[in-house]
């Protein structure tokens, strides 16, 4: 493996010097400190020295500006009286349609930045962009359906009711580095369309790719609805939380950040949480599993995007009767994986976090000191920005690798004789997102699914864990999530049911009829959205 590459001209990148941020509909120029952004992929500079590639810079916004952004979102919401939260649903949808059209123009630019900033391979980078565009379009359709359901009156026990979903207030939106576009937008888009106003801070890595979209946000939404800041969490998110202005904390990342931010809010029971957090999804391989298929799914489950997915399979439990054969064939399959640069579209690509190879090495050493071995030939081979996937066996609960969410290319294998061993481990674990179950005997699988469904929120049968399709619920138990996201569920998560109720007498009936005829309310309407 080598770390210097001849880069084809279409993938060369000129540094992006972003000195703008979005507050209250203004793209303001930042005159203060900036942060340089580097790729972990090295290139040669003019003097012929190999260094991490300079990708550009972004504002390092301070807390006073962060507070201005929160104030702008607060003002735009205006205790629910603002233009955006009271706007007709059809008009909000129009704004979102304008945004998605403007966003599409930047497909190549954003995909190239995904390749350089977070080293995602070319096809997955484009997939992330396209999936996000689909997510926005599907959200628009889902909102129309939801709105149609509310376009009526109910009549119960002498009370007329017009029930809809309304916004919650000001949302602070923080996304992760592994899906800096898709996962962040899967929070931001439903939050905005439901009538909330937002402050959005991209992750530390995968930050430049948001900058081409600043104009699209500015031009598509009224002032203050979307405010975008660049900088450190402690300078931006922490002071904003302390104000108490935030009604919803929407975060995909680590539970430690989510807990620290919640703790800063002066009025916690007013704060709604929508969190996608860490996980340690197990793969359980029963004695009768079809090994060809299982190995294929375990490769994609453990190592797609180098295992840097919250849904990745992070520990494999293999029945003792087949563990030897599984280990042999799985290790060979891992060693056959190709490593290369994102634009070469290889399955394995460099790791974007500079400290990750050392962290992985630490996990390997800890496991080896306690009796595990690397069982694949290339496992743990190092580059400055990479560690080739290491398959470790036999792993046990004394090892860090058994408990920690590795979020990288290292795979622990545990052998079990009794199915209660993985079940007990799962019930003791702090996480409860998903599981993959490999096998075919329905007498064994049936009762197992019954238990597993109560330990996690998605049981994948003979299939790797994953978030998609995005219309399915994405959630978790214990420390793995708060709230549910899917195209439809996210609209619910970022809103609350609120309604007009009236004693069903002649006076009220007449008023309501006049209300509907006059179209003086955007909330009380029986218009059917096409
Ligand atoms: O990082 C967690 C993502 O939600 C995983 O999504 O299963 O589509 O890769 P995915």
Boltz pocket constraint, residues with backbone or C-beta under 6 A from the ligand:
constraints:
  - pocket:
      binder: B
      contacts: [[A, 178], [A, 179], [A, 183], [A, 308], [A, 309], [A, 310], [A, 311], [A, 465], [A, 466], [A, 467], [A, 468]]
      max_distance: 6.0
